[in-house]
Amino acid sequence: MKADFYETLGVQKGADDKELKAAFRKLAMQYHPDRNPGDDACEHKFKEINEAYETLKDPQKRAAYDRFGHAAFENGGMNGAGHGFAAGGFADIFEDIFGDMMGGRRQRSSGGRERGADLRYNMEITLEEAFTGKTAQIRVPASVTCTECSGSGAKPGTQPTTCNTCSGSGRVRATQGFFSIERTCPTCQGRGQIIKDPCQKCSGHGRVIEERSLSVNIPAGIDDGTRIRLAGEGEAGMRGGPAGDLYIFLSVKPHELFQRDGADLYCKVPISMTTAALGGSFEVTTLDGSQTRVKVPEGSQNGRQFRLKGKGMPVLRQPSVGDLYIQVSVETPQNLTRRQRELLEEFEKLSSQENSPQSSGFFSRMKDFFESFGER
C-alpha cells in the first residue's frame, strides 16, 4: 500500500507551500542518491519524496489528492501525474527547490551579454568640505565599451553566431536514468554565442581599459563612511551587456580644532585661571567662517561647556543645523615670576572654603569617612 504523501514528507495536512518546500529540501538532501551511492532503499525513498512533493506543490493535484487520495492518479487520472517524473521532472524540481540556495534561479544566456563589474573609489575630504559640500572631479581607470565593434566583440562587419552545442541557451543537459543534469556549455562557456572573427582592438571582449573623468556631487552635511552610488559608471558589460555601478566611499579627515558627533561639533578652548575666576570672554571662529563671542561667567570650572546653537554641521538633505559645543580648559599658570608667586601665596592665605567649595567638601568627606572607619 502506498504511503500517505503528507506522512512521506513529515508534514501536517494543512501545511503551506513554505513548510512543504522546507520538508522536501531536508529529505531530498538526506536521501539523494549522490549522497548514498549504491543504496537501493535510499533511491526508492528519494523517488517517494519527489512524487509526494510533485503532487502536493501543485494546488490542483493537491486538491484532488486531499479528496480522493491515491485513486485520483490511477487509471490515467490527472494525466497519470504522480507516477515517476513529468518531462524534465527532477531537473525542474531540483532547480525550484535548491535554486535559492545558490543565489536564485540561474539566468539563461542572453546573447553572451554580461553585466559589468561594480567599482569602488575611495575619496578623502576635509571637514570644511563636508560642511559646505563640493563638486569633485575624479579620474577612474575602467573598462569601457569598445568603439571599434560597439561592444559586440566581433570584427567590424561580422556578427557573433549562435553556439551549435547549446543552441544559444548557454547550458547543456545530460540525462542519466531519471536524473537530468544541466551544466554550463563547454563550447561557448555559457554565453550562447561564438565569435569566429574577434575584434582586434578588444580581442573579442567588447570592451577596453580607459581612464575616465567623472564629476561627483558631494552634498553639504555628508558624514564619514557615506557611500555615493553612480549608476552605470562602473565597468562596461561584456559584449554589449549593461555597465556596473561606481561606488564612492567617503572619509572625512580629522580636524585640528573640531571634533564631530553627527551634526554637532565640539571644540576645546584653553582659558587662563584669572578668566575662569573673574569672568571674561573670548572669540571663536566657526566652520562657516564667522566670529562668535563666548562669555565666561565668574567662577567657571574646568570642563564647563557652552552651547552655540546652529553653529554645527548641516544635516544631510535637511534644513536643520547642529550645534557647536565649546568646552573650556582652565590653564594653570607656568613660569611664574617672583612677584606673581608672592601674589598667589598671598591669595592662598586669604582664601577660604567658600573660594574652593568642591575641594573643601571633598577633603571634609574623606576625613569623615576615615574617622568613621577607625571607630569600627
ABEGO torsion letter per residue (X at the ends): XBBBAAAAAGBBAABBAAAAAAAAAAAAAAABAAABBGBAAAAAAAAAAAAAAAAAABAAAAAAAAAAEAAAABGGBGGGBGBEBBBGAAAAAAAAAAAAAAGEBBBBBBGGBBBBBBBBBBBBBBAAAAAAEBBBBBBBBBBBBBAAAGGAGBBBGBBBBBBAAAGGAGBBBBBBEABBBBBBBAAAGGAGBBBABBBAAAGGAGBBBBBBBBBBBBBBGBBBGBBBBBBGABBBBBGGBBBBBBBBBBBBBBBAABBBBEABBBBBBBBBAAAAAAEEBBBBBBAAGBBBBBBBBBGBBBGBBBBBBGABBBBBGBABBBBBBBBBBBBBBBGBBAAAAAAAAAAAAABBAAABAAAAAAAAAAAAAAAAAAAX
